[in-house]
Amino acid sequence: VDLQRKVEERNRLLAEYKKELGQKDRHLQQHQTKLDEMLRQLSEASYQQVDLERELEHKEALLAHCMKREAEE
């Protein structure tokens, strides 16, 4: 009887641990999904920053060229 009670208690604890593990796994998956999305957004922002920096360099070069031409005239 005592052994049966111990087995039932361990089975109950095991079921609780499995439930907790399942919840933690779901939370981990949710956080991983959020992290993946944030990394994608960061990557996209980096590409946009590079494009904006190129555009700025181009406009600065055009401005310098126009100012040089104006000074020559």
N, C-alpha and C positions, 0 to 999 in steps of 0.2 A: 504494500500500500504506500509506504514511504517512498519507495523507488518510483512508483507510478506518479506520485505527486511531484517529485523532482523532475521527472521527464516532462510532465505537463507544464511545469514552471519554465523549464528551459525552452520548450517549444513556444510558449507564450513570449518569452524574451526574444527568441529568434525571430518570431513574427514581427515584433515591435522593431527590431533592428533592421529587418528587411524593409519595413514600411518607411522608417527614417532614411534609410539608404536610397530608397526610391524617390523620396521627396528631395533629398540633397542632389540626386542625379538630375531631377527635373530643374531645380534651381541652377545647377551648373550649366545645363543646356541653355536655359534662358539667358544666363550671363554670357555664355559663349556666343550666342546669337547677337546679343547687344554689342559685344566686343567686336565681332566681325563687321557689324554695320558701322560702328564708329571708326574702325580701321579703313573701311571703304570710303567713308566720308572724308577722313583725314587724307587719304591718298588723292581723292578727287580735289580737295582743297589745295594740296601741294601742286597738282598739275595746273590748277587755275592760277596759283601764285606764280609759277614759272611763266605761264602765258602772259600774265599781266606785267611781269618784269621785262619780258622780251618786248612787249608793246611799249612800255615806258622807255626802254633803251632806244627803240626805233624812233619814237617821238622826240627824244632828246637829241638824237643825231639829226633829225630833220630840222629841229629848232636851231641847232648849232650851224647847220648848213645855211639856213635862211639868214641868220644873223651875220654870218661871214659874208654872204652875198650882199647884204644890205650895207655892211661896212665898206665893202669894195666899191659900191656905187656911191 
